[in-house]
Amino acid sequence: MTPERRARLLELWDEHIATEFSEKSADAAVATMVPHATVNHVPTMTGGEGTEALRLFYATNFIPRMPADVKITPLSRTVGADADGEVVVDEFLIDFTHDVKMDWMLPGLEPTGKHVSVPFIVVVKFEGDRLKAERIYWDQATVLKQLGLLPAGLLGCVPGAEQAAKAADAGAVKSNGLIAAAAAAGGGV
């Protein structure tokens, strides 16, 4: 891959992100994508396939369902290729106050008013100068713990906001804390 092509892929991805978070335009978002594009928020299986389904998803379930204080902090970015073609992999932290119904992340859950910080991974595939696919991953248990929605018996084996802190800075949180806590509690959950 040439340096120019690498720069172009990053430009295309950054343009797409801007349509969602700055412009807040479903039409502009799908304009950056091929007609048969797919979006899959893997933990909740939300997103869509094809221009019309994605336009509807962005317009009703994603863009207007984003908290006003959402903050995205980049951690790493990889550009390369896999068996299907060109790929960008972004790792970032997303921080927000759960003050709006977020059906894309928490289907059917009313706002809790609680703060969430969670690492995300996005795998973006391209076809020419348009996005072909987005797969977005995050740890849903970590989100639910921060919202106070996990059963008490599971709390010890699921990290909360410290997962995001450790993703941003490996030394910010001691490694193996969940293992040590389980051992101290007599073997775990």
Secondary structure by P-SEA (a helix, b strand, c coil): ccaaaaaaaaaaaaaaaaaccccccaaaaaaacccbbbbbccccccccccaaaaaaaaaccccccccccbbbbbcccccccccccbbbbbbbbbbbbccccccccccccccccbbbbbbbbbbbbbccccccbbbbbccaaaaaaaacccccccccccccaaaaaaaacccccccaaaaaaaaaacccc
